[in-house]
Amino acid sequence: MADFTDRLKLNLSGTGKELTPQQLNDNFKAIEKEFMERSVNVSWFGAAGDGIQDDTASLQELINKTPDYSILHIPSGRYKITSTLQIRKQGMRIFGIHKGRYRQGKGVTSIEYYGKGPCFQIGDESLPSFSGFQNVQFHDLSIRYEGTDRATLNNPFSQSVKRGYYGKGTTGIQDWKGGGVVLDNVLIEHFETAFWGYESDVNLFKCTEINYNKIGIHLQNRSSQFTSIALFTLGNDTALDLNSSNGARFMASQHIKDGSPSDIPILINDFMNAEFIGCWFEGLSREHKVTVPSFIQIGATKETKNVALRDSILAIADKYDDTQSVCNYFVDVVIGKKVLVDEVGGYPRNLKQLICFSGSSSTQQVTLRSHLDFSYSNHRYDENNGTGQALLLVEKYSNNGIEHLNETFVKAYLGSRQNIPAGSWQKVRFNQINHDELTEFDGSNSRWRAKRAGKYRIQVYVSTDPQVDGNRTRLALHLNDEQLAGSSAYAYLDDRVIGGLNYGALSGAMELRLEANSFIDIRVFSQNAVDILPGGGITYLTVSRI
């Protein structure tokens, strides 16, 4: 074991006097020197940092032979690592040197990985839940895969700049059941997964750069309470993969040219409470001539809720070939509710649509709040590509206050004559639709289903052929009634007796409060056989949310 304890000494003393700029500068240099002397330096264990010598054993010895909560210093240089560096210490802080942008490779501490599996691994899968090695910190480091066992990224930008590869089966940093991981001014490039966390909670990433990876940050199995500040991702197939966890905050992050025609930049699945605040989302260039399905996908296989996207800037390139978007949608909701898109700027009009509902679930809810100074050719902000019960509530901010767009408004009518046999209740076949803002009317079953809870006004008008004198007719509203016969009405809207031989009409309106997924249909009774007359102006049902 190297004897480094005599190096840990304090050489600074304060004078209590006001210092000149030169004295301050000298003190900062002294503090930097003192840090290097008081931290444990990997060079004491024989590391060369020349990019040629294998420094794996030296770095592992540095980690193994220092106690918990130690400060480890790795000077600038290129450190060749050929197998996984195991960290089984609490509170270990690893510092490198960061001067200038990492991609320039000047004066930085560069960890260059040539092995399989993780480059750094904190704990392992054998540990009990949430009992791993916590509060490990990485500062001012570049961690890159440089080996030859490579696979090709799908991302067209990374390919165009000749950076489109990753190490097969590799991970930059893997945390097993620890948490409290801090990345501060750290670059991770060219791994299959840059950071992988399992039960890795309460992590903090500051000014972290994640570039050219198959997956950037992957959190799973209760890797909750994650915070990032000024995260930068570039040229990854998928930048973020958040799964089976709760609570993530991304503040002022930048996601630039991630994704591919088969990869979505940000995946949020089986997750609760994710928030993106003041983030920049930049698409591929039109020259790549490809389309990313969406920037963000919510709930691919399991319900995901409470996702908020606030003050987003969408840097979307112009359409290529004048028709094709480089990204179809900002957000795609498969199984998700309580999704909030609160103000979007930049160039959202260059998307095919702002929001997509591609799933078949009844859980598809988005609220859009915006000044909405952009529009689409069909004047809609969403597209329902699936068969689910998609719901978009639009709150437009204007000089008139808050205006609600895309609210429930349905008008359905009878398309052809319908015979009502004598003495029986029959459901009116409203099978033609004039308006259905939220696709809530089921024409095949002649009923309307509310996509969200609220108060609704329902109005019905039914016209019939001439009737015999004294014929009694009735009009009823049925609620959540699957039976076709023998059931009871929720409310009777009209009950009248015809006087004289003439045309008949039934009409009525009511307001009622409904839960989400409640449905109604309209039924008619006639004492004598009669035909209902078709047409949008004489036999119709309207529903509006109030």
Number of C-alpha atoms within 10 A of each C-alpha: 8 10 8 14 9 8 14 14 10 10 11 10 6 6 7 6 6 8 11 9 9 9 11 12 12 12 15 12 12 14 14 12 12 17 15 19 18 21 19 25 22 21 16 14 19 15 22 19 22 13 15 11 13 18 24 18 16 19 22 18 16 23 23 15 11 14 12 16 14 17 20 22 23 26 23 20 20 21 26 23 26 18 18 21 20 18 18 19 21 19 18 23 20 21 22 21 19 21 13 11 11 19 9 9 15 14 16 23 26 27 27 22 27 21 22 17 20 25 26 19 19 25 20 18 12 9 13 10 13 17 13 23 25 26 20 24 21 21 21 24 26 24 24 25 29 20 17 12 15 18 16 15 24 21 31 25 26 22 15 10 9 9 19 23 25 29 28 21 15 25 31 28 24 24 29 25 26 28 27 20 26 22 22 19 21 21 26 25 30 32 34 28 31 32 22 23 25 24 22 29 28 19 23 20 21 19 18 24 23 28 26 31 36 31 28 32 20 20 24 21 18 19 29 27 19 22 19 21 18 18 20 20 28 25 31 38 30 28 31 23 20 26 22 19 26 22 20 24 18 20 19 19 22 20 24 21 25 33 32 26 16 13 21 23 31 24 21 27 24 21 26 22 18 23 19 20 17 19 20 21 22 21 27 26 19 19 14 13 14 19 22 23 24 29 24 18 25 27 23 18 14 17 20 29 25 17 23 19 21 18 18 20 18 21 18 23 20 20 20 16 10 8 10 17 26 28 30 20 26 23 23 29 29 28 27 32 22 17 24 20 23 17 18 23 17 15 15 24 20 24 23 24 24 24 24 27 29 20 23 16 19 18 22 30 22 25 17 23 20 19 16 17 12 15 14 15 9 8 9 14 22 22 17 20 13 15 12 18 22 30 26 24 18 20 20 19 16 12 8 7 9 14 12 13 15 16 17 21 18 21 20 27 26 24 17 14 14 17 14 21 15 12 13 15 21 18 20 24 25 28 18 21 19 12 15 19 18 19 20 20 25 16 15 10 13 19 23 25 20 23 24 17 13 13 14 18 15 18 17 24 19 23 19 21 14 15 22 19 12 14 18 17 22 18 26 23 23 20 19 13 16 11 9 10 11 8 11 12 16 13 12 17 18 18 15 14 16 17 14 12 12 13 13 21 20 18 18 16 16 13 14 11 13 18 13 13 15 16 20 19 22 22 18 21 21 21 18 16 15 21 16 22 19 21 18 17 11 17 24 26 25 19 22 17 18 13
